[in-house]
């Protein structure tokens, strides 16, 4: 198993913690991702435990969620029992041709094999439909968040460039014009302020659901958690009670040609 596959498949055993501790998405970001869609039918692809599905439902979209991991799908169905949720993947979408107006992927587009998933996404999208990826990233323009990133390392909080985690996914759409990219227009990008209420321990629990931590050897993982706890205990902004973790929801959006 290569490293990317190992990381992508690491979430199932942590599905319950993922559902409890991962943040939702800024609703302004979700609105921007959908505008201007030709209609209300939305596929949440790689839906995980339903964080993005819930936001789409709240905005009145007609949503179907597709998720490959059985444990993550179970959590989604538990949290959103009225939602239509199906097993499937970006490379094998269990929907008819032209059946959705938008395909959104929350923290999952970077796991897709776009040489296979790109044609599948284009197949299920109506003409002019939207493909958008959304990522929550910590806002390291805030001093204590930048300090936490230095202490926790890239496995805990991602690259220190607050946008590189999600901007890196633009490469998924920049394939030769005879391939996937020929099916979509030029990507657009935007970012929206967001935040999550945390305590020191619930922030550690959230960080523990990141793929880099999930696959980390136990001794190294514990050492990382110890450093993070010590930093949070020594930082005035995080040492007492609840605080807001400053974040941005980044969006990458394109249209089916």
Secondary structure by P-SEA (a helix, b strand, c coil): ccaaaaaaaccccaaaaaacccccccaaaaaaaaccccccbbbbccccccaaaaaaaaaccbbbbbbccaaaaaaaaaaccccbbbbbcccccccccccccbbbbcccccccccccaaaaaaaaccccbbbbbbbbbcccccaaaaaaaaaacccccccccccccccccccccccccccccccccbbbbbcccbbbbbcaaaaaaaaaaccccccccaaaaaaaaaaaaaaaaacccccccccccbbbbbbbbbbcc
